[in-house]
């Protein structure tokens, strides 16, 4: 497994995973990581680290999702801004009433179709169940998306839609972790790089919040990441 994931790489596996994990977890730029590695006697370019993050973030996300605890049925959904090629793009996110991440979706547009895509992605995830209630901001496109998905039978007709701003404080507070991490990046170069990077940031945030029971009960974060990537000591 390790050979397949890290074959032909010019750096040791531990260096690659360390750079990827630190970049996704802490508010560091690629150039900051280059300096940190230089202090350890390791010469690596920021473009190399960028390629590692883009390549391994989706792999880590896919493997971590298998270990996520179930969320509850009270969803709090909101969108926040990110920059792609200097223009505003949108990160759709939802947490449950306990603050656990339900899902996320990056879109260049903030419209009904983007909202539908987000909800379909969230409902397909194994750690989520049909929502009993969805609390949103008062953006009309999101409301229309929910109503149409209820009509189509994708979201249960019994699901209650709430538009109570103070109840969404929990998701707005949760945005702060993403904003703190994205700020040093000064935007993304493409939609694909934004998706690949943010999926890694989000999954590290899930780990930090204790959504992966295996880490909390058995092993450390580093050991867990190494295990799912097939890295042996």
Secondary structure, DSSP 4 states (H G I P E B T S, - for coil): -HHHHHTT-SS-HHHHHHHHHHHHHSS--HHHHHHHHHHTT----HHHHHHHHHHHHHHHHHHHHTTBPPP-SEEEEEEEEEEETTEEEEEEEEEETTS-EEEEEEES--SHHHHHHHHHHHHHSTT----SEEE--S-HHHHHHHHHHHHTTSS-TTPEEE--GGGGHHHHHHHHHHHHHHGGGT-BSSHHHHHHHHHHHHHHHHHHTT-BHHHHHT--HHHHHHHHTT---
